Amino acid sequence: MSAPVPPRHQLLVGCSVVEVETGGVMAVAAVRILDGEIVDLGPELEVRERMRLAVARESVPRAGAGTGTAEALEAPVEVDLGGAHLLPGLLNMHTHFSLALPGTRGAEIAGFDAHALALYMADGARRTLMEGVTTVRCVAEKDHADFALRDAIAAGRAVGPRILTAGRALVCTGGHGHEGSDTLECDGAVGFRRGVRSQIKAGADLIKVMISGGIAGEHEQISTPQLHRDEMEAAISTAHAWGRKVTAHAGPASVIAEAVALGLDCVEHGYQLTPDVAAAMAAQGTALVPTLVVTRCGAFFDELGVPAWMQKRSLDAGPRHRESYEMALEAGVTVLLGSDMPPFWHFEGTSATVRELEYMAEFGLGPVKALAAATIEPARWLGVDTLVGSIAVGKRADLIAIDGDPTADVSALRSLRWVMADGVVVRDDAAGVSRG
């Protein structure tokens, strides 16, 4: 059964619009949407008056019609959000729809054939969108299935968030994550140049490299350096030459410092930063996706049957991980929301995405900057801030509605009840609507 065709012209009312770039809230607001694009917003009475004039005067081309054929702009379908706070959809910058951690659940996922994997990832994408995450950055997925999923969602054949993806992450032989088909083993400068080009050839929007050990590698430590300087330089310079940014899985300060000096664009995790390295990141413009939740998620690991050695390494890293994050904030590093856990996973009473944002706010970022770290700042890093990341005229209508003011407390996001993606309402709890 095909999905219902959404109305071309919509007016959202009964809402307060959250301005994520300033932390302001526009009460008694309205947002007008035409063909999935925000065409007006402001105080409701003003938007209604401009809309009245537009309906009276405008005409728009009819889809598929010949040159010169037009039809009158019809009055919009009104959507009353019942006093909700309206925000741009969230962006999650560290996702793996094919994540297979050590343990019983991971072994099951690792055993999927291509068909089962595609369905599993599509289900995860759908569930992610239902949790208000309208854009994701995938940072290592199996068998290049992420490209097919990205394109299917863009074409309307699957339901899910906008996807920008790195394809397979690049690792040294035996390096972090080498066991799965979501990584590609490379060695030497030539090998890493070839690895970067292979992912770009496949369709990668960015490049991911593993430059140190991590939590999920049994025969390594978080502090284990895994790439030589010439390998890092080769990966970063080649990606940049092709117009792609580079993000790196990285734990120890010394390894991060070397990569930052070579022009690294983003650090994932950053478990063991120092003040000097954080300052270097800020000066270089290297962002941090801290993934704080991954060192605070014992219950999640229990659900997946993760072995004791990995649980201990993860939870033991928590205090130093928090200190590292606080150093980054003190230095002025741009921090971006990313959960590493599946974005949709229900954890401690909410989604992993929202729980990560709560940690980011609680550990020093505060609610207003945390909202920016979940919306406009990731959009800027990805280069899609003209399309998404804030509620503004000319941007796509990726929107979420919640009860409560998130500029006072990001936990208000736990009350999510309505999601719009590209002008299509995909979740409306009050109306019993869900494309999930």
BELRAGI-V886545 format. One record per pair of residues at least 6 apart in sequence whose C-alpha atoms are under 7 Angstrom apart, sorted by the first residue. I is the first residue (numbers start at 1). J is the second residue. Records with the same first field share a line. If there is no record, write none. Layout:
I=J  J
This chain:
6=424
7=77
8=34  35
9=33  34  35  76  77
10=32  33  34  76  77  78
11=30  31  32  33  76  77  78  79
12=30  31  32  78  79  80  81
13=29  30  31  44  79  80  81
14=28  29  80  81  82  83  84
15=27  28  29  30  81  82  83  84  85  86
16=25  26  27  28  29  83  84  85  86
17=25  26  27  29  85  86  87
18=24  25  26  85  86  87
19=25
20=371  372  390
21=372  376
23=368  407
28=43  44
29=42  43  44
30=41  42  43  44  47
31=38  40  41  42
32=38  39  40  41
33=39
35=423
36=396  397  422  423
37=394  395  396  397  423
38=392  393  394  395  396  397
39=393  394
40=47  393
41=47
55=73  74  75
58=72  73
59=70  71  72  73
60=70  71  72  73
61=69  70  71
62=69  70  71
84=401  402  403
85=401  402  403  404  405
86=399  400  401  402
87=399  400  401
88=375  389  390  391  398  399  400
89=132  133  134  398  399  400
90=132  133  134  135  374  375
91=133  134  135  136  374  375  378
92=133  135  136  137  337  338  339  374
93=136  137  336  337  338  378
94=137  138  139  338  339  340
95=136  137  138  139  339  340  342  343
96=138  139  140  141  340  342
97=121  124  141  342
98=121  141  142
100=106  107  109  110
101=216
102=216  306  307
103=304  305  306  307
104=304  305  306
105=304  305
118=145
122=149
125=160  161
126=159  160  436
127=344  436
128=160  343  344
129=160  161
130=419  427  436
131=344
132=400  419
133=161
134=161  162  398  421
135=161  162  163
136=161  162  163  164
137=163  164  165
138=164  165  166
139=165  166  167  169  208
140=166  167  168  169  182  183
141=167  168  182
142=168  181  182
143=181  182
144=167  168
146=167
147=203
150=163
152=158
153=159  160
164=205
165=204  205  206
166=204  205  206  207  208
167=199  204
168=182  183  184  199
169=182  183  184  208  209  210
170=183  184  185  186  195  208  209  210
171=178  183  184  185  186  209  210
172=185  186  187  226  227
173=185  186  187
175=226
176=210  213  214  217
177=183  217
178=185
186=192  195
188=231
189=230  231  234
192=231  234  235
193=234  235  238
196=207  235  238  239
205=244
206=244  245  246
207=239  244  245  246  247
208=246  247  248
209=247  248  249
210=248  249  250
211=225  226  227  248  249  250
212=222  223  224  225  226  249  250  251
213=220  221  222  223  224  225  226
214=221  222  251
215=222  310  313  314
216=310
222=251
223=251  252
225=255
232=259
233=262
236=246  263  264
239=245  246
245=265
246=264  265  266
247=264  265  266  267  268
248=266  267  268
249=267  268  269
250=256  267  268  269  270
251=269  270  271  272
252=270  271  272  273
253=272  273  274  277
257=277
260=281  286
264=286
265=286  287
266=286  287  288
267=287  288  289
268=288  289  290
269=289  290  291
270=290  324
271=320  321  324
272=320  321  324
273=324
274=324  327
275=327
278=327  328  331  333
279=331
281=333
282=331  332  333
287=333  334  335
288=333  334  335  336
289=335  336  337  338
290=325
291=338  339  340  356
292=356  359
293=339  356
294=314  340  341
295=314  315  317  318
296=315  318
298=311
301=311
326=363  364
335=373
336=373  374  377  378
337=357  373  374
339=352  353  356
341=352
342=352
343=351  352  353
344=351  352  353
345=351  352
346=352
350=414
354=413
357=370
358=410  411
360=370
361=367  370
367=406  407  408  409  410
368=407
375=389  390
376=385  389  390
379=385  388  389
386=395
387=395  396
388=395  396  398
396=422
397=420  421  422  423
398=420  421  422  423
399=419  420  421
400=418  419  420
401=416  417  418  419
402=412  413  415  416  417
403=412  415
404=412
405=412
406=412  413
417=428  429
418=427  428  429
419=425  426  427  428
420=426
426=433  434  435
427=433  434  435
428=434
